[in-house]
Amino acid sequence: MSISFLPTKWGGFPKDALPYNWPRMWILFIFLAQMPQFARSQTTLQVVTKTIQKTSPWKPGQSLEINCEKAEILVETAPEGQKSIQIRAELSARHPKLDSARHDLDTWKFVVSSIGKKIYVRAYVGVSSKEALPTSNLKAKITVTAPAGCPVVLTNKFGSAALENRVGAVQLSGEFCAFTLIEMTGGVQVDSKYGNVEGRGLKGPVDIQSKRADVSLSNLTGDCTIKNEYGRVRLEGSSQTGNVSISNSKGDVILNLAAPYRHNLELNAGSGTVRTPLSFQLDAGASVTNSHATLHQGKAMPKISVQTTIGNIILE
């Protein structure tokens, strides 16, 4: 908003002509100008939803591909013996105007199809080039129940994805999507941008590439490779943890390893420091400097290697 009657230092009035309570009047004017915006912020949103359920037959050798946006995705494990994939989609639109919410809800597209050895699940917002983009807040909640051995390929933007008790291989990619992985036996690959990755009880090989995200793994029993930028990496290992390689640029790495240590360790902090507990420093196989630390336990032991660029390494 521009005020045309203030062309000079004191505005359109001589300084001595301003009323004594001018500052208070100006504050009142600003407050009144903000009232419409405040009123809009208190507007009740109208919520319109629809639920769709579909089932697709499944047989060993088929994989599941999920491609969504603006979605909260949960992949559950089906009861043993179930030979189908069940999908439930809860689609919603929120808008101050009910008619707009109803109109925008129809822009949701939900498709389940089977081609060859792949079963596809898609949830996306689709409008033609001649239509206006939706103005509602659109969200989808997708729940997929699939046999444990079914491999899963999942892509999501602006949402989250959680997978539990999977035996088949899992491949995940996302932008602004948080990933949660619990009790995974098969191999896991994750490519995440702007979305944190959390894993617990991962038993198969793990490969994570992430950018501007935090990575947190616990109860890891397989081999693991992590490449991260602009985020923190935290790993809670045990005697069952396999070989681990962590590379982090512009972020710290925190290792929580129970003593006595069962791994060979090589820790290098570029433009940072390596912090180790006294028990580590007193170990006969340890070598410690301000930015470098190693521990040799024998060639037969697995190795944890950590490299940071502009970041600290903390061994707890």
C-alpha positions in Angstrom: 0.0 0.0 0.0 1.4 3.4 -0.9 0.4 6.8 0.6 0.6 9.6 -1.9 0.3 12.4 0.6 3.7 11.9 2.1 6.1 13.4 -0.6 8.4 15.2 1.9 10.3 14.2 5.0 7.4 15.1 7.3 4.7 14.2 4.8 2.1 16.6 3.3 1.8 18.5 6.6 4.2 21.0 8.1 6.0 19.6 11.1 4.3 22.0 13.6 0.9 21.1 12.1 1.1 17.5 13.0 -1.2 16.5 15.9 0.7 15.7 19.2 -0.7 12.1 19.1 0.4 11.4 15.5 2.5 8.4 16.4 -0.5 6.8 18.1 -2.7 7.5 15.1 -0.1 6.0 12.8 0.0 2.8 14.9 -3.8 2.7 14.9 -3.8 3.1 11.1 -1.3 0.2 10.7 -3.4 -2.0 13.0 -6.6 -1.3 11.1 -4.8 -2.0 7.8 -3.9 -5.5 9.1 -7.4 -6.4 10.2 -8.5 -7.9 6.9 -5.5 -10.2 6.9 -6.1 -11.2 10.5 -9.7 -11.9 9.7 -8.7 -14.1 6.8 -6.3 -16.1 9.0 -9.2 -16.9 11.3 -11.4 -18.2 8.4 -12.7 -21.8 8.9 -11.4 -24.2 6.2 -14.0 -26.4 4.5 -12.7 -30.0 4.2 -13.9 -32.3 1.5 -12.7 -35.9 1.3 -13.2 -39.1 -0.6 -12.0 -42.6 0.0 -11.1 -45.2 -2.7 -10.2 -48.8 -2.0 -8.7 -51.2 -4.6 -7.3 -54.7 -4.7 -4.8 -56.1 -7.1 -3.9 -59.8 -7.4 -0.2 -60.5 -6.7 2.1 -63.4 -7.4 5.8 -64.0 -6.6 8.0 -62.2 -9.1 5.8 -59.1 -9.3 7.0 -55.8 -7.9 5.1 -52.8 -6.6 5.7 -49.3 -7.9 4.2 -46.4 -6.0 4.4 -42.8 -7.4 2.7 -40.0 -5.5 2.8 -36.4 -4.5 1.4 -34.5 -1.5 0.9 -37.9 0.1 1.4 -39.7 3.5 2.2 -43.2 2.5 2.2 -46.3 4.7 3.3 -49.7 3.3 2.3 -52.5 5.7 3.0 -56.2 5.5 0.0 -58.4 4.6 -0.8 -61.5 6.6 1.2 -64.6 5.6 -0.5 -66.4 2.7 -2.3 -63.3 1.3 -1.8 -63.2 -2.5 -3.0 -59.7 -3.2 -2.1 -56.0 -2.7 -4.7 -53.9 -1.0 -4.7 -50.1 -1.5 -6.7 -47.5 0.4 -6.5 -43.8 -0.6 -8.0 -41.0 1.4 -7.9 -37.9 -0.7 -8.8 -34.4 0.7 -9.0 -30.8 -0.3 -9.2 -27.8 2.2 -10.3 -24.4 1.2 -12.3 -21.5 2.8 -14.9 -21.9 0.1 -16.8 -25.2 0.0 -17.4 -25.0 -3.8 -13.6 -24.5 -4.4 -12.8 -27.5 -2.2 -15.2 -29.7 -4.0 -13.9 -28.6 -7.4 -10.3 -29.1 -6.4 -11.0 -32.5 -4.9 -11.9 -33.7 -8.4 -8.3 -32.8 -9.6 -7.0 -35.8 -7.6 -6.1 -38.7 -9.9 -5.8 -42.2 -8.3 -4.8 -45.1 -10.5 -3.9 -48.7 -9.8 -2.9 -50.8 -12.8 -0.9 -54.0 -13.5 1.4 -54.3 -16.5 3.5 -57.4 -16.9 5.5 -58.0 -13.7 4.7 -54.6 -12.2 1.8 -53.3 -10.2 1.5 -49.5 -10.3 -0.1 -47.2 -7.8 -0.3 -43.5 -8.6 -1.8 -40.5 -6.8 -1.3 -37.1 -8.3 -3.0 -33.8 -9.1 -3.9 -33.6 -12.8 -5.3 -30.6 -14.6 -5.3 -29.7 -18.3 -3.2 -26.8 -19.7 -6.5 -24.8 -20.1 -7.6 -25.3 -16.5 -6.6 -23.2 -13.5 -4.4 -24.8 -10.9 -6.1 -25.9 -7.7 -6.1 -23.3 -4.9 -7.0 -25.7 -2.1 -4.6 -27.5 0.2 -4.5 -31.0 -1.2 -3.4 -34.0 0.7 -3.5 -37.8 0.2 -3.2 -40.6 2.7 -2.2 -43.9 1.0 -2.2 -47.2 2.9 -0.8 -50.2 1.0 -0.9 -53.7 2.4 1.4 -56.0 0.4 3.1 -59.4 0.9 6.4 -59.1 2.8 8.4 -60.5 -0.1 7.1 -58.1 -2.7 9.8 -55.6 -3.8 8.8 -52.0 -3.5 9.8 -48.9 -5.6 8.4 -45.7 -4.1 8.6 -42.1 -5.2 7.0 -39.2 -3.3 7.1 -35.4 -3.2 5.9 -33.2 -0.4 4.9 -35.8 2.1 6.1 -38.8 4.0 6.6 -42.5 3.6 6.8 -45.3 6.2 7.5 -48.9 5.6 7.5 -51.8 8.1 8.6 -55.4 8.1 9.6 -55.7 4.5 11.5 -58.7 3.2 11.7 -57.8 -0.4 14.1 -55.1 -1.7 13.0 -51.5 -1.2 14.0 -48.5 -3.4 12.9 -45.1 -2.3 13.3 -41.6 -3.7 11.7 -38.3 -2.7 11.8 -34.6 -2.4 10.6 -32.9 0.7 9.5 -36.4 1.9 10.5 -37.9 5.2 11.2 -41.6 5.2 10.8 -44.0 8.1 12.0 -47.6 7.8 11.3 -50.2 10.5 12.5 -53.9 10.6 13.6 -54.3 7.1 15.2 -57.6 6.1 15.8 -56.9 2.4 18.1 -54.4 0.8 17.3 -50.7 1.1 18.2 -47.9 -1.3 17.2 -44.3 -0.5 17.7 -41.1 -2.5 16.3 -38.2 -0.5 16.4 -34.4 -1.0 15.1 -32.2 1.8 13.6 -35.1 3.6 15.0 -36.8 6.8 15.6 -40.5 6.8 15.1 -42.7 9.9 15.7 -46.4 10.1 15.4 -48.9 12.9 16.2 -52.6 12.7 17.6 -52.7 9.2 19.1 -56.1 8.5 19.9 -56.0 4.8 22.4 -53.9 2.9 21.6 -50.2 3.1 22.6 -47.4 0.6 21.5 -43.9 1.4 22.2 -40.8 -0.6 20.7 -37.6 0.9 20.9 -33.9 0.6 19.8 -31.2 3.1 18.5 -34.0 5.3 19.3 -35.7 8.6 19.9 -39.4 8.7 19.4 -41.5 11.8 19.9 -45.3 11.9 19.8 -47.6 14.9 20.0 -51.4 15.5 21.8 -51.8 12.2 23.0 -55.3 11.5 23.9 -55.2 7.8 26.4 -53.3 5.7 25.7 -49.6 5.2 26.8 -46.8 2.9 25.7 -43.2 3.5 26.5 -40.1 1.4 25.0 -36.9 2.8 25.2 -33.2 2.3 24.1 -30.4 4.6 22.7 -32.5 7.3 23.6 -34.5 10.4 24.2 -38.3 10.4 23.6 -40.4 13.5 24.4 -44.1 13.7 23.8 -46.4 16.6 25.8 -49.5 16.0 26.2 -52.9 17.8 28.4 -55.9 17.6 26.2 -57.1 14.8 26.7 -54.1 12.6 28.5 -54.8 9.4 30.9 -52.6 7.3 29.8 -49.0 7.4 31.0 -46.1 5.1 29.8 -42.6 5.9 30.7 -39.5 3.9 29.1 -36.2 5.0 29.7 -32.7 3.6 28.9 -29.7 5.7 27.4 -31.7 8.6 28.4 -33.6 11.7 28.5 -37.4 12.2 27.6 -39.0 15.6 28.5 -42.6 16.3 27.1 -44.4 19.2 29.0 -47.7 19.6 29.0 -49.8 22.7 32.3 -50.7 24.3 34.2 -52.9 23.9 34.5 -51.9 20.3 34.0 -54.7 17.7 35.0 -52.7 14.6 38.0 -51.3 13.0 37.5 -47.5 12.9 38.9 -44.8 10.7 37.5 -41.3 11.4 38.7 -38.3 9.4 37.2 -34.8 10.0 38.0 -32.2 7.3 37.7 -28.7 8.7 36.4 -30.2 11.9 37.4 -32.2 15.0 37.1 -35.8 16.1 35.8 -36.2 19.6 36.3 -39.6 21.3 35.7 -40.9 24.9 38.5 -41.6 27.2 37.9 -45.4 26.9 38.6 -45.1 23.2 41.8 -43.1 23.7 43.1 -45.6 26.2 42.6 -48.6 23.9 45.9 -50.1 22.8 44.9 -50.1 19.2 43.8 -46.5 19.0 45.5 -43.5 17.5 44.0 -40.1 18.0 44.7 -36.6 16.8 42.5 -33.5 16.7 41.0 -34.4 13.3 41.8 -38.0 12.8 41.3 -41.2 14.8 41.8 -44.9 14.1 41.3 -48.2 15.9 42.7 -51.5 14.7 41.0 -54.6 16.0 42.2 -57.1 13.4 41.6 -57.8 9.7 38.7 -60.1 10.4 36.6 -57.4 12.1 34.2 -55.2 10.1 35.2 -51.6 9.5 33.5 -48.3 10.1 34.9 -45.5 8.0 33.7 -41.9 8.4 34.8 -38.8 6.4 33.5 -35.3 6.9 34.0 -32.1 4.9 33.3 -29.1 7.2 31.9 -31.2 10.0 32.8 -32.9 13.3 32.8 -36.5 14.1 31.6 -37.5 17.6 32.1 -40.9 19.0 29.8 -41.5 22.0 
